[in-house]
């Protein structure tokens, strides 16, 4: 599927929305920041789409005319979709031993443990998966790093700007493991645009006081290409969210 961020025109459109005032003289919000905060409020408060449509209509009347308040929640989603921040729901085996993805996408049972993919249901037309993985595709996020001029330069910093005196470790590129990798794959190392990624995962419990222990695993990816000053939470990529019962059996 073609990604929106491969299109420079789409980027220019989003840049325009990020700079466009919600109404003439508005200093608190641009169109894009207003939409982001509105969606965040919707998710936090479990607000229906219909309620958001009514709220937008009311705000549009309240703001000075003319204004750039979106007409509907559908219009807000259309703008946000261009950011490339979509989420894919991938069905998972109940015991976490396999994904129903690619070659296993059409199977109704796990290829490892033979557990059923869907819950028992009396309605054949609607199958409900027993477990779902939320996956946030990585490629659109990497596209954004290379479509912006300053971050595109930063992604080559480790090769073009880093000072390498052989004695000081200032960056992962100064480590012995990085240098060993370069020796093993010289063709990959030759192009500074090739992306080096780190991955970290951690478990947390979002709910307390429930009878059956429940936890979630988050998977975060971060690019090693960037200079140390740019390695902070704003450049980390939230990749996967895995839900699991603490007492589940791994096979």
Steps between C-alpha positions, in 0.01 A plus 500: 500500500631845411579706808388860522839614619665399176305786341659843543166667418344325800781626723448856374128466573566386857756775551236749389246357747761520777549871430138596420321688778173352622354846439653838425704615800486165688832446679409191706423253220582422143270268305731201556559558873127547555420173323768312697367629834141430399580137412696459823200630699266268308709192586547597866127553555361231267306763305289382206559617144154657497580706811824623339308605187260705716787655693679600179181657364459699822865615508481599132205730580670642812829590332533824299404465136655386274691225682676172429323276753443157337141425406493143633692227678539329164685805367729493807582134437572572136765756598651276768513204263750694289742494794553128442429412865267212427476191717468143373311242704660157462332193646716300741484145630344488847827360636716756312681236296406626151362793304220462247698707254636460146505126425279429806255784439209282385541217750240439771736312731849563626767328285698428819257384770178458297302733731197664333546854375148626577271493800199269495211692349143425395529763227703354216510828308698673778814327623667647809876433544613369837805726511618797294838669457508874425782565253612849398689471168860617512551605137277813512696626801832447324361679194435805716862506618625516142242737355595782741822681413654527848414145611620364166844649575486368857439147373842516327675668794661179630699471176545857378526717814604273788852555634676165528827518696502127578518556878173667602152350491251776423254307288401135430710527182811517722424161656678178408172328406419774244847471346477122493165523320655737241774246432248219455275703267721753317243568225240598758746714695615686189174695464440732801127515422451138601312495829634344820226426754490413867208322664380494860200329655340528842195368682254706702166442670239755388229384742514414869257315719374256238464134594708368209849660460523692174802667344609666178832496317611807312768484230691821424746552214753782472743594218872487584591716200408823677752710695488457881323833552206374290465165680201577721136393533387714204702284261394165649247291305222316682487179299286229664253465784450143618236407757533183703378333815786451745416131548474415131686191385777547245543208259 
